[in-house]
Amino acid sequence: MKLPIYMDYHATTPADPRVVDAMLPYFTEHFGNSASRNHSFGWAAEEAVETARKQVADLIGANPKEIIFTSGATESNNLAIKGVAEMYREKGNHIITCVTEHKAVIDTCKKLEKQGARVTYLPVQKDGRISLDDLRNAITDKTILISIMTANNEIGVLQPIAEIGAIAKEKGILFHTDAVQAVGKIPVDVMQLKVDLLSLSAHKMYGPKGVGALFVRRRNPRVLLAEQISGGGHERGMRSGTLNVPGIVGLGKAAAICQAEMATESARLSKLRDRLNDKFHERLDEIYINGSTEHRLPHNLNISFAYVEGESLLMGINDVAVSSGSACTSASLEPSYVLKALGAGDDLAHSSIRFGLGRWSTEEEVDYVVEKLTNVVRRLREMSPLYEMVKEGVDLTKMQWITH
Amino acid sequence: MAYSDKVIDHYEHPRNVGSLPKDDANVGTGLVGAPECGDVMKLQVKVNPVTGVIDDAKFKTFGCGSAIASSSLATEWLKGKTVEQALAIKNTDIVTELALPPVKIHCSVLAEDAIKAAIADYKSKQTQDKTSSVGAGASV
């Protein structure tokens, strides 16, 4: 086993060597501009891009013509939401999203609010999922877009996308989903789910950074988007800019590999994740899983280790790469807004660790992480005034805390 | 985030972790911070009633590495100081000693608050119980 161990696959994934091999010729040998229509250099690049477009489309059950290549999911989310808001301005100005969305969606919506749009941020229930009744109640005759993520990046919780898609369809509202964490990991089919716009990113599925895609439905309905980057009219006029050919080839290859290996890989990771969870529960008391265990990505685990602060926990496991919802890991002093939205209490948000398993995770690594982390949790609990108070029978919720 | 060597040292080898009997008249306890803010410090001092010198200091901290280091360092500094000397410890002294970055300054503030709270607790015990203790910390 090699140290340090990477167990933060929600943040990013290493490129699969097969992906890198596929990309390499497109830096040097086939360096052409895919928009060059009158020579073989351009044709080779264009052919590679179209192959990749089909590979990405196949992974999500789309038509290749419905795939728009972008620089990544942040751009895809911006293009989808701003593009719809601008294009359908006459129809309405109301957008519905959710409090646990990624910042690329939330901040895009915030920006549109400043420009006069109305945005509803649906709350989530204790399990991290939105309520479909809340969604129905939020819809008005001015609603033009619903944007709800497929899987959450912190807690891995899956939203009821098919149900949301059905509601959106019924009401004639466009439906966008940020599916970055789900695509390539679990089956995602835009036809079945009745999704109109879907964002995905290569580097979350063993492809390179700096490339992603937006699925834009062409039939029933034909979705139109106002371009956000103007120029040569690439990508059906929705996203100008010379195509990142090697990146796109990498995204395509990554998509093809994910599609071929998804069934076995997700079963393997789900077993590993359960092993991780079971072993923690065997060894430690007062640990809590954040978010639904039923509707969840197979490779995600997010646990709060009560009475221990997340950053101090990370400090004790410096040969393991995981992430914490504690504010102390970032410049802000607020803990994870996703965990806060679950309503479990800020103290548990501060005590949370996100584990993201992936293609190179092994049983040996899981066992090592459990042992290492258990020891640190025990050591820090011995040092924790909260743990001591609880063991003495003090009810922490009834304490008068002196905040600074 | 990169930690200074001193923060890492205090985190890995915290000084004076533990608890003193909080009902002892010569022990002052300070409990500051809040779980929802991500840090809680309990700092205790045991004052020699004759000399007014802090004989022992203990802490327990729920918080990030810098919070642990700040309170660990505080207990180290408190031992051997008089109550009045202890009150002169400033959070900026802790910031300098541990080379805390700006986002971690609140950890040092909390440690200073914990020292002040512990000593205030000790002093209030002394005024309540003047007959049994005529130590240096008795007057407020």
Interface residues (C-beta under 8 A of the other chain):
Chain A: Y307 V308 E309 E311 S312 M315 G316 S326 A327 C328 T329 A331 L333 P335 G345 D346 D347 H350 E382 M383 S384 P385 L386 Y387 E388 L396 W401 I402 T403 H404
Chain B: M1 Y3 I8 Y11 P14 V17 S19 L31 V32 G33 A34 P35 E36 C37 G38 D39 V40 M41 K42 K60 T61 F62 G63 C64 G65 S66 A67 I68 V103 H106 V109 L110 D113 A117
